[in-house]
Amino acid sequence: MQTILGRVQKAFNLAFDVDPNAITIDTVPEDVKGWDSMGHVTLASSLEQEFDLVFDVQELMDMENVRQILKIIGSKLGQH
């Protein structure tokens, strides 16, 4: 079974064409070329597709780094 981080890495690869292994729990927007406000929308869409989830506006605003993304997805999946 693929971990949440592994699936997040896949979403980053689809959104930004980056090496999935370059994405870690400590990754922040400054680390990823293209992760700006428009890139964030693309990433959110990739994450929603990968996890079959829908994020509300507050969740999208809280996704400031990979650590927060993992926390939000884990919460939505019931994996606190």
PyMOL Python script that loads the backbone (N, CA, C, O; Angstrom):
from pymol import cmd

cmd.read_pdbstr("""\
ATOM      1  N   MET A   1       0.836  -1.187   0.000  1.00  0.00           N
ATOM      2  CA  MET A   1       0.000   0.000   0.000  1.00  0.00           C
ATOM      3  C   MET A   1       0.881   1.251   0.000  1.00  0.00           C
ATOM      4  O   MET A   1       1.832   1.359   0.774  1.00  0.00           O
ATOM      5  N   GLN A   2       0.549   2.174  -0.869  1.00  0.00           N
ATOM      6  CA  GLN A   2       1.338   3.388  -0.974  1.00  0.00           C
ATOM      7  C   GLN A   2       1.003   4.334   0.181  1.00  0.00           C
ATOM      8  O   GLN A   2      -0.160   4.498   0.551  1.00  0.00           O
ATOM      9  N   THR A   3       2.024   4.938   0.728  1.00  0.00           N
ATOM     10  CA  THR A   3       1.816   5.874   1.837  1.00  0.00           C
ATOM     11  C   THR A   3       1.178   7.165   1.343  1.00  0.00           C
ATOM     12  O   THR A   3       1.166   7.452   0.146  1.00  0.00           O
ATOM     13  N   ILE A   4       0.651   7.936   2.285  1.00  0.00           N
ATOM     14  CA  ILE A   4       0.094   9.240   1.920  1.00  0.00           C
ATOM     15  C   ILE A   4       1.184  10.104   1.290  1.00  0.00           C
ATOM     16  O   ILE A   4       0.936  10.771   0.285  1.00  0.00           O
ATOM     17  N   LEU A   5       2.384  10.102   1.868  1.00  0.00           N
ATOM     18  CA  LEU A   5       3.469  10.901   1.303  1.00  0.00           C
ATOM     19  C   LEU A   5       3.769  10.459  -0.129  1.00  0.00           C
ATOM     20  O   LEU A   5       3.977  11.299  -1.005  1.00  0.00           O
ATOM     21  N   GLY A   6       3.792   9.164  -0.370  1.00  0.00           N
ATOM     22  CA  GLY A   6       4.049   8.660  -1.717  1.00  0.00           C
ATOM     23  C   GLY A   6       3.005   9.157  -2.709  1.00  0.00           C
ATOM     24  O   GLY A   6       3.331   9.506  -3.844  1.00  0.00           O
ATOM     25  N   ARG A   7       1.777   9.187  -2.283  1.00  0.00           N
ATOM     26  CA  ARG A   7       0.704   9.666  -3.155  1.00  0.00           C
ATOM     27  C   ARG A   7       0.775  11.177  -3.340  1.00  0.00           C
ATOM     28  O   ARG A   7       0.457  11.685  -4.416  1.00  0.00           O
ATOM     29  N   VAL A   8       1.188  11.898  -2.304  1.00  0.00           N
ATOM     30  CA  VAL A   8       1.395  13.345  -2.423  1.00  0.00           C
ATOM     31  C   VAL A   8       2.549  13.613  -3.400  1.00  0.00           C
ATOM     32  O   VAL A   8       2.472  14.524  -4.225  1.00  0.00           O
ATOM     33  N   GLN A   9       3.607  12.819  -3.298  1.00  0.00           N
ATOM     34  CA  GLN A   9       4.730  12.961  -4.224  1.00  0.00           C
ATOM     35  C   GLN A   9       4.266  12.761  -5.669  1.00  0.00           C
ATOM     36  O   GLN A   9       4.697  13.482  -6.570  1.00  0.00           O
ATOM     37  N   LYS A  10       3.394  11.788  -5.882  1.00  0.00           N
ATOM     38  CA  LYS A  10       2.847  11.534  -7.219  1.00  0.00           C
ATOM     39  C   LYS A  10       2.066  12.751  -7.716  1.00  0.00           C
ATOM     40  O   LYS A  10       2.187  13.136  -8.879  1.00  0.00           O
ATOM     41  N   ALA A  11       1.268  13.353  -6.838  1.00  0.00           N
ATOM     42  CA  ALA A  11       0.497  14.541  -7.208  1.00  0.00           C
ATOM     43  C   ALA A  11       1.424  15.704  -7.560  1.00  0.00           C
ATOM     44  O   ALA A  11       1.150  16.447  -8.502  1.00  0.00           O
ATOM     45  N   PHE A  12       2.509  15.866  -6.819  1.00  0.00           N
ATOM     46  CA  PHE A  12       3.483  16.915  -7.131  1.00  0.00           C
ATOM     47  C   PHE A  12       4.115  16.664  -8.493  1.00  0.00           C
ATOM     48  O   PHE A  12       4.325  17.597  -9.268  1.00  0.00           O
ATOM     49  N   ASN A  13       4.418  15.406  -8.780  1.00  0.00           N
ATOM     50  CA  ASN A  13       4.996  15.062 -10.068  1.00  0.00           C
ATOM     51  C   ASN A  13       4.044  15.440 -11.201  1.00  0.00           C
ATOM     52  O   ASN A  13       4.468  16.001 -12.211  1.00  0.00           O
ATOM     53  N   LEU A  14       2.764  15.132 -11.033  1.00  0.00           N
ATOM     54  CA  LEU A  14       1.778  15.473 -12.055  1.00  0.00           C
ATOM     55  C   LEU A  14       1.600  16.983 -12.189  1.00  0.00           C
ATOM     56  O   LEU A  14       1.458  17.498 -13.298  1.00  0.00           O
ATOM     57  N   ALA A  15       1.607  17.685 -11.075  1.00  0.00           N
ATOM     58  CA  ALA A  15       1.369  19.131 -11.092  1.00  0.00           C
ATOM     59  C   ALA A  15       2.576  19.927 -11.597  1.00  0.00           C
ATOM     60  O   ALA A  15       2.413  20.912 -12.317  1.00  0.00           O
ATOM     61  N   PHE A  16       3.782  19.502 -11.221  1.00  0.00           N
ATOM     62  CA  PHE A  16       4.974  20.323 -11.474  1.00  0.00           C
ATOM     63  C   PHE A  16       6.081  19.609 -12.247  1.00  0.00           C
ATOM     64  O   PHE A  16       7.131  20.196 -12.508  1.00  0.00           O
ATOM     65  N   ASP A  17       5.854  18.352 -12.612  1.00  0.00           N
ATOM     66  CA  ASP A  17       6.856  17.573 -13.335  1.00  0.00           C
ATOM     67  C   ASP A  17       8.192  17.569 -12.589  1.00  0.00           C
ATOM     68  O   ASP A  17       9.249  17.804 -13.173  1.00  0.00           O
ATOM     69  N   VAL A  18       8.117  17.297 -11.294  1.00  0.00           N
ATOM     70  CA  VAL A  18       9.319  17.218 -10.462  1.00  0.00           C
ATOM     71  C   VAL A  18       9.556  15.762 -10.074  1.00  0.00           C
ATOM     72  O   VAL A  18       8.639  14.941 -10.102  1.00  0.00           O
ATOM     73  N   ASP A  19      10.784  15.459  -9.718  1.00  0.00           N
ATOM     74  CA  ASP A  19      11.124  14.133  -9.225  1.00  0.00           C
ATOM     75  C   ASP A  19      10.353  13.903  -7.924  1.00  0.00           C
ATOM     76  O   ASP A  19      10.530  14.655  -6.965  1.00  0.00           O
ATOM     77  N   PRO A  20       9.506  12.882  -7.876  1.00  0.00           N
ATOM     78  CA  PRO A  20       8.733  12.648  -6.659  1.00  0.00           C
ATOM     79  C   PRO A  20       9.603  12.517  -5.412  1.00  0.00           C
ATOM     80  O   PRO A  20       9.200  12.929  -4.324  1.00  0.00           O
ATOM     81  N   ASN A  21      10.803  11.942  -5.571  1.00  0.00           N
ATOM     82  CA  ASN A  21      11.686  11.757  -4.417  1.00  0.00           C
ATOM     83  C   ASN A  21      12.244  13.065  -3.881  1.00  0.00           C
ATOM     84  O   ASN A  21      12.789  13.102  -2.778  1.00  0.00           O
ATOM     85  N   ALA A  22      12.111  14.145  -4.657  1.00  0.00           N
ATOM     86  CA  ALA A  22      12.578  15.456  -4.203  1.00  0.00           C
ATOM     87  C   ALA A  22      11.580  16.087  -3.234  1.00  0.00           C
ATOM     88  O   ALA A  22      11.898  17.070  -2.565  1.00  0.00           O
ATOM     89  N   ILE A  23      10.377  15.526  -3.159  1.00  0.00           N
ATOM     90  CA  ILE A  23       9.339  16.056  -2.284  1.00  0.00           C
ATOM     91  C   ILE A  23       9.376  15.306  -0.955  1.00  0.00           C
ATOM     92  O   ILE A  23       9.197  14.089  -0.906  1.00  0.00           O
ATOM     93  N   THR A  24       9.612  16.054   0.117  1.00  0.00           N
ATOM     94  CA  THR A  24       9.676  15.455   1.447  1.00  0.00           C
ATOM     95  C   THR A  24       8.691  16.171   2.365  1.00  0.00           C
ATOM     96  O   THR A  24       8.059  17.152   1.972  1.00  0.00           O
ATOM     97  N   ILE A  25       8.572  15.677   3.569  1.00  0.00           N
ATOM     98  CA  ILE A  25       7.683  16.298   4.552  1.00  0.00           C
ATOM     99  C   ILE A  25       8.099  17.747   4.840  1.00  0.00           C
ATOM    100  O   ILE A  25       7.282  18.546   5.296  1.00  0.00           O
ATOM    101  N   ASP A  26       9.349  18.080   4.578  1.00  0.00           N
ATOM    102  CA  ASP A  26       9.854  19.422   4.851  1.00  0.00           C
ATOM    103  C   ASP A  26       9.807  20.363   3.646  1.00  0.00           C
ATOM    104  O   ASP A  26      10.265  21.501   3.740  1.00  0.00           O
ATOM    105  N   THR A  27       9.259  19.906   2.515  1.00  0.00           N
ATOM    106  CA  THR A  27       9.201  20.730   1.311  1.00  0.00           C
ATOM    107  C   THR A  27       8.243  21.902   1.497  1.00  0.00           C
ATOM    108  O   THR A  27       7.133  21.746   2.006  1.00  0.00           O
ATOM    109  N   VAL A  28       8.701  23.081   1.071  1.00  0.00           N
ATOM    110  CA  VAL A  28       7.901  24.312   1.124  1.00  0.00           C
ATOM    111  C   VAL A  28       7.802  24.864  -0.302  1.00  0.00           C
ATOM    112  O   VAL A  28       8.572  24.455  -1.171  1.00  0.00           O
ATOM    113  N   PRO A  29       6.872  25.780  -0.554  1.00  0.00           N
ATOM    114  CA  PRO A  29       6.707  26.299  -1.911  1.00  0.00           C
ATOM    115  C   PRO A  29       7.993  26.814  -2.558  1.00  0.00           C
ATOM    116  O   PRO A  29       8.180  26.649  -3.764  1.00  0.00           O
ATOM    117  N   GLU A  30       8.868  27.423  -1.791  1.00  0.00           N
ATOM    118  CA  GLU A  30      10.107  27.958  -2.342  1.00  0.00           C
ATOM    119  C   GLU A  30      11.011  26.860  -2.917  1.00  0.00           C
ATOM    120  O   GLU A  30      11.916  27.144  -3.701  1.00  0.00           O
ATOM    121  N   ASP A  31      10.762  25.612  -2.525  1.00  0.00           N
ATOM    122  CA  ASP A  31      11.580  24.491  -2.994  1.00  0.00           C
ATOM    123  C   ASP A  31      11.133  23.946  -4.351  1.00  0.00           C
ATOM    124  O   ASP A  31      11.865  23.187  -4.986  1.00  0.00           O
ATOM    125  N   VAL A  32       9.931  24.332  -4.798  1.00  0.00           N
ATOM    126  CA  VAL A  32       9.351  23.735  -6.003  1.00  0.00           C
ATOM    127  C   VAL A  32       9.068  24.827  -7.033  1.00  0.00           C
ATOM    128  O   VAL A  32       8.255  25.722  -6.803  1.00  0.00           O
ATOM    129  N   LYS A  33       9.752  24.738  -8.168  1.00  0.00           N
ATOM    130  CA  LYS A  33       9.521  25.710  -9.234  1.00  0.00           C
ATOM    131  C   LYS A  33       8.070  25.597  -9.702  1.00  0.00           C
ATOM    132  O   LYS A  33       7.601  24.514 -10.052  1.00  0.00           O
ATOM    133  N   GLY A  34       7.386  26.706  -9.703  1.00  0.00           N
ATOM    134  CA  GLY A  34       6.006  26.724 -10.161  1.00  0.00           C
ATOM    135  C   GLY A  34       4.968  26.653  -9.054  1.00  0.00           C
ATOM    136  O   GLY A  34       3.776  26.825  -9.309  1.00  0.00           O
ATOM    137  N   TRP A  35       5.420  26.395  -7.801  1.00  0.00           N
ATOM    138  CA  TRP A  35       4.453  26.326  -6.702  1.00  0.00           C
ATOM    139  C   TRP A  35       4.174  27.737  -6.204  1.00  0.00           C
ATOM    140  O   TRP A  35       4.601  28.135  -5.121  1.00  0.00           O
ATOM    141  N   ASP A  36       3.449  28.473  -7.025  1.00  0.00           N
ATOM    142  CA  ASP A  36       2.992  29.807  -6.672  1.00  0.00           C
ATOM    143  C   ASP A  36       1.471  29.730  -6.539  1.00  0.00           C
ATOM    144  O   ASP A  36       0.920  28.638  -6.405  1.00  0.00           O
ATOM    145  N   SER A  37       0.791  30.871  -6.574  1.00  0.00           N
ATOM    146  CA  SER A  37      -0.664  30.836  -6.367  1.00  0.00           C
ATOM    147  C   SER A  37      -1.382  30.029  -7.453  1.00  0.00           C
ATOM    148  O   SER A  37      -2.308  29.278  -7.148  1.00  0.00           O
ATOM    149  N   MET A  38      -0.971  30.174  -8.694  1.00  0.00           N
ATOM    150  CA  MET A  38      -1.600  29.393  -9.765  1.00  0.00           C
ATOM    151  C   MET A  38      -1.184  27.925  -9.681  1.00  0.00           C
ATOM    152  O   MET A  38      -1.998  27.028  -9.903  1.00  0.00           O
ATOM    153  N   GLY A  39       0.064  27.693  -9.365  1.00  0.00           N
ATOM    154  CA  GLY A  39       0.546  26.329  -9.203  1.00  0.00           C
ATOM    155  C   GLY A  39      -0.159  25.616  -8.065  1.00  0.00           C
ATOM    156  O   GLY A  39      -0.358  24.402  -8.108  1.00  0.00           O
ATOM    157  N   HIS A  40      -0.534  26.374  -7.046  1.00  0.00           N
ATOM    158  CA  HIS A  40      -1.235  25.806  -5.901  1.00  0.00           C
ATOM    159  C   HIS A  40      -2.588  25.234  -6.335  1.00  0.00           C
ATOM    160  O   HIS A  40      -3.019  24.193  -5.838  1.00  0.00           O
ATOM    161  N   VAL A  41      -3.247  25.920  -7.258  1.00  0.00           N
ATOM    162  CA  VAL A  41      -4.527  25.436  -7.787  1.00  0.00           C
ATOM    163  C   VAL A  41      -4.311  24.125  -8.541  1.00  0.00           C
ATOM    164  O   VAL A  41      -5.083  23.178  -8.387  1.00  0.00           O
ATOM    165  N   THR A  42      -3.273  24.077  -9.346  1.00  0.00           N
ATOM    166  CA  THR A  42      -2.943  22.859 -10.090  1.00  0.00           C
ATOM    167  C   THR A  42      -2.625  21.715  -9.128  1.00  0.00           C
ATOM    168  O   THR A  42      -3.085  20.588  -9.317  1.00  0.00           O
ATOM    169  N   LEU A  43      -1.839  22.013  -8.098  1.00  0.00           N
ATOM    170  CA  LEU A  43      -1.496  21.002  -7.099  1.00  0.00           C
ATOM    171  C   LEU A  43      -2.750  20.508  -6.385  1.00  0.00           C
ATOM    172  O   LEU A  43      -2.925  19.303  -6.203  1.00  0.00           O
ATOM    173  N   ALA A  44      -3.613  21.418  -5.984  1.00  0.00           N
ATOM    174  CA  ALA A  44      -4.845  21.028  -5.293  1.00  0.00           C
ATOM    175  C   ALA A  44      -5.676  20.094  -6.158  1.00  0.00           C
ATOM    176  O   ALA A  44      -6.228  19.110  -5.666  1.00  0.00           O
ATOM    177  N   SER A  45      -5.763  20.399  -7.431  1.00  0.00           N
ATOM    178  CA  SER A  45      -6.509  19.547  -8.351  1.00  0.00           C
ATOM    179  C   SER A  45      -5.876  18.156  -8.437  1.00  0.00           C
ATOM    180  O   SER A  45      -6.585  17.150  -8.426  1.00  0.00           O
ATOM    181  N   SER A  46      -4.559  18.098  -8.521  1.00  0.00           N
ATOM    182  CA  SER A  46      -3.850  16.811  -8.565  1.00  0.00           C
ATOM    183  C   SER A  46      -4.075  16.012  -7.284  1.00  0.00           C
ATOM    184  O   SER A  46      -4.273  14.798  -7.326  1.00  0.00           O
ATOM    185  N   LEU A  47      -4.043  16.704  -6.147  1.00  0.00           N
ATOM    186  CA  LEU A  47      -4.267  16.033  -4.866  1.00  0.00           C
ATOM    187  C   LEU A  47      -5.699  15.515  -4.776  1.00  0.00           C
ATOM    188  O   LEU A  47      -5.925  14.399  -4.309  1.00  0.00           O
ATOM    189  N   GLU A  48      -6.663  16.314  -5.217  1.00  0.00           N
ATOM    190  CA  GLU A  48      -8.062  15.881  -5.185  1.00  0.00           C
ATOM    191  C   GLU A  48      -8.269  14.646  -6.053  1.00  0.00           C
ATOM    192  O   GLU A  48      -8.995  13.729  -5.669  1.00  0.00           O
ATOM    193  N   GLN A  49      -7.639  14.621  -7.211  1.00  0.00           N
ATOM    194  CA  GLN A  49      -7.755  13.454  -8.090  1.00  0.00           C
ATOM    195  C   GLN A  49      -7.076  12.229  -7.486  1.00  0.00           C
ATOM    196  O   GLN A  49      -7.636  11.133  -7.500  1.00  0.00           O
ATOM    197  N   GLU A  50      -5.887  12.414  -6.962  1.00  0.00           N
ATOM    198  CA  GLU A  50      -5.128  11.290  -6.399  1.00  0.00           C
ATOM    199  C   GLU A  50      -5.845  10.653  -5.217  1.00  0.00           C
ATOM    200  O   GLU A  50      -5.852   9.430  -5.077  1.00  0.00           O
ATOM    201  N   PHE A  51      -6.447  11.474  -4.372  1.00  0.00           N
ATOM    202  CA  PHE A  51      -7.064  10.963  -3.147  1.00  0.00           C
ATOM    203  C   PHE A  51      -8.588  10.875  -3.220  1.00  0.00           C
ATOM    204  O   PHE A  51      -9.227  10.427  -2.268  1.00  0.00           O
ATOM    205  N   ASP A  52      -9.172  11.295  -4.337  1.00  0.00           N
ATOM    206  CA  ASP A  52     -10.626  11.316  -4.495  1.00  0.00           C
ATOM    207  C   ASP A  52     -11.272  12.099  -3.350  1.00  0.00           C
ATOM    208  O   ASP A  52     -12.208  11.633  -2.700  1.00  0.00           O
ATOM    209  N   LEU A  53     -10.739  13.303  -3.126  1.00  0.00           N
ATOM    210  CA  LEU A  53     -11.210  14.191  -2.072  1.00  0.00           C
ATOM    211  C   LEU A  53     -11.581  15.539  -2.673  1.00  0.00           C
ATOM    212  O   LEU A  53     -11.213  15.854  -3.805  1.00  0.00           O
ATOM    213  N   VAL A  54     -12.308  16.320  -1.906  1.00  0.00           N
ATOM    214  CA  VAL A  54     -12.586  17.706  -2.256  1.00  0.00           C
ATOM    215  C   VAL A  54     -12.168  18.557  -1.062  1.00  0.00           C
ATOM    216  O   VAL A  54     -12.579  18.304   0.071  1.00  0.00           O
ATOM    217  N   PHE A  55     -11.349  19.567  -1.331  1.00  0.00           N
ATOM    218  CA  PHE A  55     -10.877  20.452  -0.269  1.00  0.00           C
ATOM    219  C   PHE A  55     -11.712  21.715  -0.242  1.00  0.00           C
ATOM    220  O   PHE A  55     -12.090  22.244  -1.287  1.00  0.00           O
ATOM    221  N   ASP A  56     -12.002  22.202   0.971  1.00  0.00           N
ATOM    222  CA  ASP A  56     -12.703  23.483   1.072  1.00  0.00           C
ATOM    223  C   ASP A  56     -11.667  24.612   1.031  1.00  0.00           C
ATOM    224  O   ASP A  56     -10.461  24.367   1.068  1.00  0.00           O
ATOM    225  N   VAL A  57     -12.153  25.828   0.954  1.00  0.00           N
ATOM    226  CA  VAL A  57     -11.273  26.988   0.807  1.00  0.00           C
ATOM    227  C   VAL A  57     -10.283  27.092   1.964  1.00  0.00           C
ATOM    228  O   VAL A  57      -9.106  27.377   1.744  1.00  0.00           O
ATOM    229  N   GLN A  58     -10.745  26.865   3.190  1.00  0.00           N
ATOM    230  CA  GLN A  58      -9.847  26.971   4.343  1.00  0.00           C
ATOM    231  C   GLN A  58      -8.742  25.921   4.279  1.00  0.00           C
ATOM    232  O   GLN A  58      -7.587  26.213   4.590  1.00  0.00           O
ATOM    233  N   GLU A  59      -9.093  24.701   3.876  1.00  0.00           N
ATOM    234  CA  GLU A  59      -8.065  23.652   3.747  1.00  0.00           C
ATOM    235  C   GLU A  59      -7.036  24.046   2.697  1.00  0.00           C
ATOM    236  O   GLU A  59      -5.837  23.858   2.903  1.00  0.00           O
ATOM    237  N   LEU A  60      -7.489  24.585   1.585  1.00  0.00           N
ATOM    238  CA  LEU A  60      -6.564  25.019   0.536  1.00  0.00           C
ATOM    239  C   LEU A  60      -5.636  26.120   1.045  1.00  0.00           C
ATOM    240  O   LEU A  60      -4.447  26.138   0.725  1.00  0.00           O
ATOM    241  N   MET A  61      -6.186  27.030   1.832  1.00  0.00           N
ATOM    242  CA  MET A  61      -5.381  28.124   2.382  1.00  0.00           C
ATOM    243  C   MET A  61      -4.362  27.596   3.400  1.00  0.00           C
ATOM    244  O   MET A  61      -3.269  28.146   3.535  1.00  0.00           O
ATOM    245  N   ASP A  62      -4.728  26.532   4.109  1.00  0.00           N
ATOM    246  CA  ASP A  62      -3.849  25.973   5.135  1.00  0.00           C
ATOM    247  C   ASP A  62      -2.728  25.107   4.558  1.00  0.00           C
ATOM    248  O   ASP A  62      -1.794  24.753   5.277  1.00  0.00           O
ATOM    249  N   MET A  63      -2.810  24.767   3.284  1.00  0.00           N
ATOM    250  CA  MET A  63      -1.798  23.913   2.649  1.00  0.00           C
ATOM    251  C   MET A  63      -0.560  24.727   2.294  1.00  0.00           C
ATOM    252  O   MET A  63      -0.254  24.939   1.120  1.00  0.00           O
ATOM    253  N   GLU A  64       0.148  25.180   3.326  1.00  0.00           N
ATOM    254  CA  GLU A  64       1.293  26.062   3.126  1.00  0.00           C
ATOM    255  C   GLU A  64       2.591  25.310   2.857  1.00  0.00           C
ATOM    256  O   GLU A  64       3.569  25.909   2.409  1.00  0.00           O
ATOM    257  N   ASN A  65       2.614  24.010   3.123  1.00  0.00           N
ATOM    258  CA  ASN A  65       3.803  23.200   2.906  1.00  0.00           C
ATOM    259  C   ASN A  65       3.379  21.730   2.889  1.00  0.00           C
ATOM    260  O   ASN A  65       2.215  21.420   3.143  1.00  0.00           O
ATOM    261  N   VAL A  66       4.295  20.845   2.597  1.00  0.00           N
ATOM    262  CA  VAL A  66       3.947  19.426   2.499  1.00  0.00           C
ATOM    263  C   VAL A  66       3.492  18.886   3.852  1.00  0.00           C
ATOM    264  O   VAL A  66       2.570  18.072   3.904  1.00  0.00           O
ATOM    265  N   ARG A  67       4.104  19.310   4.924  1.00  0.00           N
ATOM    266  CA  ARG A  67       3.705  18.839   6.257  1.00  0.00           C
ATOM    267  C   ARG A  67       2.218  19.120   6.496  1.00  0.00           C
ATOM    268  O   ARG A  67       1.489  18.253   6.978  1.00  0.00           O
ATOM    269  N   GLN A  68       1.770  20.338   6.155  1.00  0.00           N
ATOM    270  CA  GLN A  68       0.357  20.694   6.328  1.00  0.00           C
ATOM    271  C   GLN A  68      -0.539  19.914   5.369  1.00  0.00           C
ATOM    272  O   GLN A  68      -1.647  19.517   5.732  1.00  0.00           O
ATOM    273  N   ILE A  69      -0.061  19.695   4.151  1.00  0.00           N
ATOM    274  CA  ILE A  69      -0.831  18.906   3.181  1.00  0.00           C
ATOM    275  C   ILE A  69      -1.073  17.508   3.736  1.00  0.00           C
ATOM    276  O   ILE A  69      -2.190  16.995   3.677  1.00  0.00           O
ATOM    277  N   LEU A  70      -0.023  16.895   4.275  1.00  0.00           N
ATOM    278  CA  LEU A  70      -0.154  15.550   4.844  1.00  0.00           C
ATOM    279  C   LEU A  70      -1.130  15.548   6.019  1.00  0.00           C
ATOM    280  O   LEU A  70      -1.933  14.626   6.160  1.00  0.00           O
ATOM    281  N   LYS A  71      -1.061  16.571   6.853  1.00  0.00           N
ATOM    282  CA  LYS A  71      -1.947  16.665   8.012  1.00  0.00           C
ATOM    283  C   LYS A  71      -3.407  16.775   7.562  1.00  0.00           C
ATOM    284  O   LYS A  71      -4.276  16.092   8.104  1.00  0.00           O
ATOM    285  N   ILE A  72      -3.672  17.622   6.585  1.00  0.00           N
ATOM    286  CA  ILE A  72      -5.042  17.829   6.109  1.00  0.00           C
ATOM    287  C   ILE A  72      -5.577  16.571   5.444  1.00  0.00           C
ATOM    288  O   ILE A  72      -6.707  16.160   5.708  1.00  0.00           O
ATOM    289  N   ILE A  73      -4.779  15.963   4.587  1.00  0.00           N
ATOM    290  CA  ILE A  73      -5.235  14.738   3.911  1.00  0.00           C
ATOM    291  C   ILE A  73      -5.429  13.618   4.923  1.00  0.00           C
ATOM    292  O   ILE A  73      -6.424  12.894   4.873  1.00  0.00           O
ATOM    293  N   GLY A  74      -4.491  13.477   5.830  1.00  0.00           N
ATOM    294  CA  GLY A  74      -4.631  12.438   6.865  1.00  0.00           C
ATOM    295  C   GLY A  74      -5.903  12.612   7.664  1.00  0.00           C
ATOM    296  O   GLY A  74      -6.590  11.636   7.965  1.00  0.00           O
ATOM    297  N   SER A  75      -6.222  13.843   8.009  1.00  0.00           N
ATOM    298  CA  SER A  75      -7.436  14.126   8.748  1.00  0.00           C
ATOM    299  C   SER A  75      -8.676  13.757   7.937  1.00  0.00           C
ATOM    300  O   SER A  75      -9.612  13.155   8.463  1.00  0.00           O
ATOM    301  N   LYS A  76      -8.677  14.120   6.651  1.00  0.00           N
ATOM    302  CA  LYS A  76      -9.825  13.823   5.794  1.00  0.00           C
ATOM    303  C   LYS A  76     -10.000  12.310   5.577  1.00  0.00           C
ATOM    304  O   LYS A  76     -11.112  11.824   5.376  1.00  0.00           O
ATOM    305  N   LEU A  77      -8.891  11.591   5.622  1.00  0.00           N
ATOM    306  CA  LEU A  77      -8.934  10.142   5.432  1.00  0.00           C
ATOM    307  C   LEU A  77      -9.137   9.407   6.750  1.00  0.00           C
ATOM    308  O   LEU A  77      -9.193   8.177   6.782  1.00  0.00           O
ATOM    309  N   GLY A  78      -9.247  10.170   7.841  1.00  0.00           N
ATOM    310  CA  GLY A  78      -9.437   9.551   9.150  1.00  0.00           C
ATOM    311  C   GLY A  78      -8.189   8.973   9.747  1.00  0.00           C
ATOM    312  O   GLY A  78      -8.258   8.118  10.630  1.00  0.00           O
ATOM    313  N   GLN A  79      -7.028   9.431   9.271  1.00  0.00           N
ATOM    314  CA  GLN A  79      -5.742   8.953   9.793  1.00  0.00           C
ATOM    315  C   GLN A  79      -5.055  10.097  10.530  1.00  0.00           C
ATOM    316  O   GLN A  79      -4.132  10.718  10.004  1.00  0.00           O
ATOM    317  N   HIS A  80      -5.502  10.366  11.732  1.00  0.00           N
ATOM    318  CA  HIS A  80      -4.980  11.514  12.481  1.00  0.00           C
ATOM    319  C   HIS A  80      -3.561  11.233  12.812  1.00  0.00           C
ATOM    320  O   HIS A  80      -2.900  12.056  13.444  1.00  0.00           O
TER     321      HIS A  80
END
""", "prot")
cmd.dss("prot")
cmd.show_as("cartoon", "prot")
cmd.util.cbc("prot")
cmd.orient("prot")
